Amino acid sequence: MSDADDSSDDGVSRRWLIRILVGLGIGLPILIEGATFLGLVGDRLFGGGDEETATATQTPTPGVGVGDELLPETPPSDTLTDAVVNVGSGGDERSFQVTVSVENTTDAPYELRLGTVTTRAGDSVEGNASTGQIQPGETGEVTNAWPLPPDETPETLAVTGVAYPESGAEVTERTVRLRNVPLRG
């Protein structure tokens, strides 16, 4: 009787072990995918946190070139109209020069500020340029130059857009990745 009981117990326990392993093998991926799906739906329906902070530090992957918008999330048009690295005759002196055209299509004054430039090597070059307040329906332009270390090219530019509605200033900050900045010398 003990031999027969042992073989039937082995069959039952093996069967349950297989069922448990198959259940885990199928159930875990379904559980993980379900949690991911619910997380995505929850973020879409209920928001995924503080989006203003995310936009303020976000750097677009492809980069911005001449003719592109610097702050596409703001209603005024901030178009990069010129960007060039000027190389001195000896090759050691370099400067990054940029021009941005702003068309204020809103009902409130708007200002665009250009700040720090970061090079590909990670060096930061402070800068401060502004269009000043551009009235609704008007256009403005800002041009600035930053001295660069020898043999360096710019990688990012800090940009700030400030709208001045009656309710108070609304600030949008972004570090913009630059692309295709030609050398001129």
Secondary structure, DSSP 8 states (H G I E B T S, - for coil): -HHHHHHHHHHHHHHHHHHHHHHHHHHHHHHHHHHHHHHHHHHHHH--S-HHHHHHH---SS-B-TTSBS-TTSSSEEEEEEEEEEE-TTSS-EEEEEEEEEE--SSS-EEEEEEEEEETTS-EE---EE---B-TT-EEEEEEEEEE-TT--EEEEEEEEEE--TT--EEEEEEEEB----EE-
